[in-house]
Amino acid sequence: MTERMAKEQLRAMLGSFTAGTVLHLLAEVIRADADESDDPVAGERGRAVESALLVVGLGIDAAHPR
């Protein structure tokens, strides 16, 4: 997949979801990967990224509601 194709898919997703929701979905994917990791450091980093994406998603939706 090219970057252009990825951006087109994201634009299509934004037809159904808010930008914050897209970040929340990404956070869930990263959290699942972190939970499956055998490396405790990678797991902790994944959970930190999840938390950051959730907070940023809430902020984006507050600042740019649909």
N, C-alpha and C positions, 0 to 999 in steps of 0.2 A: 504494500500500500504506500502510495506517495503522500507527502504532506498535504498536497492539494486535495486528494481524495479524503484524507482524514478530516480536513476542515469542512468539506462538503457534508460528511457524515455528522459532524458536530452541529453544523447549521440545521441539518434535518432533525437532529435530536432536540434542538432548541425550539422546534415547532411544537413539541409535546412536553418538554420539561423546562424548568428554569435553569439558569446557569448554575445556581447553587445546588440544585438537585443533581445535575451532571457531576459536580464535584463530590457530592455525597455518594453517588454511585461509584465513582473512582475510589473514594475512601474505603468503601466496602470491599472492593477488589483488592486493594493494597492490604487491608486488614486480614483478609482471607489468606493471602500469600504469607503475611507475617505469622499467622497462626500455624501455617504448615511448615514454616522454616525450622530446621534443626539448630540453627545458630541463634542463641539468645540475643545477641547484639542486633542481628538483622531483624529479629522479631520486635525488639524494643523500638528500633528505628521506624519500622513499619507502623507501629501503633502511634508513634509521635507524628508521622506523616498523616495518618488517618485523622488525628485530632486537629492538626493544622488545616486540613482540607475541610473538615466540618465547620470550623470557625470561619474560615474564609468564605465558604459557601453561604453561610448565614449572613455574613456581611454583604456579600454581593447581592443576594436577594433583597436585603433591606435597602441597599443603595440603588438598585436597578430592578424594581419589581416589574412583573409583566402586567 
